[in-house]
């Protein structure tokens, strides 16, 4: 549910995040930015308190 496209950060460059390639997407989760593989839901990277 939290990995639906309404939570995706479609333009990571606007947030100064590294680009996400292939099936990876940046997702906002509360104050954190998560790099998620949307095929299986695995979290690849986390930036804590990014949106603080």
C-alpha positions, 0 to 999 in steps of 0.5 A, spaced: 500 500 500 505 505 501 509 503 495 503 505 490 505 511 485 501 516 490 507 516 494 513 516 489 518 521 488 517 522 481 523 527 480 528 525 485 533 531 482 528 536 485 529 533 492 537 532 490 536 525 491 540 520 486 537 517 480 533 511 481 533 506 475 529 500 473 524 498 478 527 502 483 523 508 486 524 513 491 518 513 496 516 518 501 515 514 508 513 520 513 520 524 514 524 518 510 526 517 503 526 510 501 529 507 495 524 501 494 524 495 489 517 496 486 517 488 484 518 485 490 518 491 496 525 490 498 528 497 501 534 498 498 536 504 501 534 509 507 535 516 508 532 518 515 529 525 517 530 527 509 523 531 510 524 534 517 
